[in-house]
Amino acid sequence: MPPAIPLTRTTQPKSKPRDDQLGFGEIFTDHMFVMDGSADQGWHDPRIVPYGPLSLDPSTAVLHYGQAVFEGIKAYRSVQDTIVLFRADKSAERLNRSAQRLCMPQIEEDVFVSALKSLIAVDRDWVPRAAGTSLYIRPTMIAADPYLGVRPSQTYTFFVILSPVGAYYAEGFNPVKILVEDRYVRSVKGGMGEAKTGGNYAASLLAGEEAHRQGYSQVLWLDGLERRYIEEVGSMNIAFMIDDRLVTPALNGNILAGITRDTVLQLATDWGIPVVERSITIDEVLTAAGNGHLQEVFGTGTAAVISPVSELFYKGHTITINDGRVGRVAQRLFDEISGIQRGLKPDPHGWLMEVEG
Ligand SMILES: *Cc1c(COP(=O)(O)O)cnc(C)c1O
């Protein structure tokens, strides 16, 4: 057991929102976890303090050169009224892989997990109850040197904030329309597409805005060299049901290794659905749609879990998928994963970790 983390309680607790008023990432709980890191001291001074602004010198490295990585995890209130984290160990691993790519320090998995658990225990009353709601957790590491020279920072800040979030599909699944992006690219081989870092999101905003103007909710990225190979949606990985097989782009260094993606591949395998991780071109998807072999398309990510796609738009052509209806596999995956997260279904792979206290 790591030593208890010093806690300064807020003197001004906020009023909590109703479960049916929750959106995404707008409301934050009463406390946050903060820890400092430096080359000579390692990570030190872990603490839980009242939620509030960080004080940063205007020259702080992260503000100028974007040396920052983050995670996105959820905690759920189960039907047994326990609070559980979903696959937090995977998230710790991935934060460290992202950090390595950006020359940032590693955080030991038990330090990461106990930061999350201790903070959630303090703010446990903020974990909403209604079906589909959850507590979104945002661990973030930033470069803290007050220095404008370009080099990896020598000091870092790691913090964790919590946000109660609403049911993504309060009124049932809402399939999304996606534009296949053929001008802008999100990342190229050798870049940092595999790291969960704000820079990848900054690179994606302009394409997203143009897609919104045309009535699409997100863009599907193609590879940066040939603009042929399908990569991901930018906050979700993508999967296709073609001829009763689940096909998804292989982890090629450009796309994020989604934890929901991994969860989906495991469940499909458990169910005897053939899973194929390989390169897949947009032309292959168009052809499969044209000859009736494309059965379903869906995104996978922590926020929505499964996001069925009803329509893809590519170079002037619209492909409607499964007559715009939610597919059988997407529905089954969503029901299974949300069932495990709420304690309604067994957890044979040990994906849940209970928050005590
Ligand atoms: C976080 C993220 C995903 C989804 O990953 P999950 O672990 O399933 O939430 C996909 N793509 C990008 C770029 C991401 O940042």
The ligand as an SDF file (V2000), in Angstrom:
LIG
                    3D

 15 15  0  0  0  0  0  0  0  0999 V2000
   -8.7240    8.3170  -26.4920 C   0  0  0  0  0  0  0  0  0  0  0  0
   -8.7050    8.1260  -27.9650 C   0  0  0  0  0  0  0  0  0  0  0  0
   -9.3530    7.0490  -28.6130 C   0  0  0  0  0  0  0  0  0  0  0  0
  -10.2080    6.0410  -27.8780 C   0  0  0  0  0  0  0  0  0  0  0  0
   -9.5050    5.3150  -26.9180 O   0  0  0  0  0  0  0  0  0  0  0  0
  -10.2600    4.6230  -25.7040 P   0  0  0  0  0  0  0  0  0  0  0  0
   -9.1690    4.1350  -24.8430 O   0  0  0  0  0  0  0  0  0  0  0  0
  -11.0890    3.5360  -26.2710 O   0  0  0  0  0  0  0  0  0  0  0  0
  -11.1030    5.6840  -25.0670 O   0  0  0  0  0  0  0  0  0  0  0  0
   -9.1890    6.9190  -29.9810 C   0  0  0  0  0  0  0  0  0  0  0  0
   -8.4610    7.8020  -30.6940 N   0  0  0  0  0  0  0  0  0  0  0  0
   -7.8360    8.8420  -30.1180 C   0  0  0  0  0  0  0  0  0  0  0  0
   -7.0390    9.7550  -30.9490 C   0  0  0  0  0  0  0  0  0  0  0  0
   -7.9490    9.0440  -28.7450 C   0  0  0  0  0  0  0  0  0  0  0  0
   -7.3380   10.0990  -28.1830 O   0  0  0  0  0  0  0  0  0  0  0  0
  1  2  1  0
  2  3  1  0
  2 14  2  0
  3  4  1  0
  3 10  2  0
  4  5  1  0
  5  6  1  0
  6  7  2  0
  6  8  1  0
  6  9  1  0
 10 11  1  0
 11 12  2  0
 12 13  1  0
 12 14  1  0
 14 15  1  0
M  END
$$$$
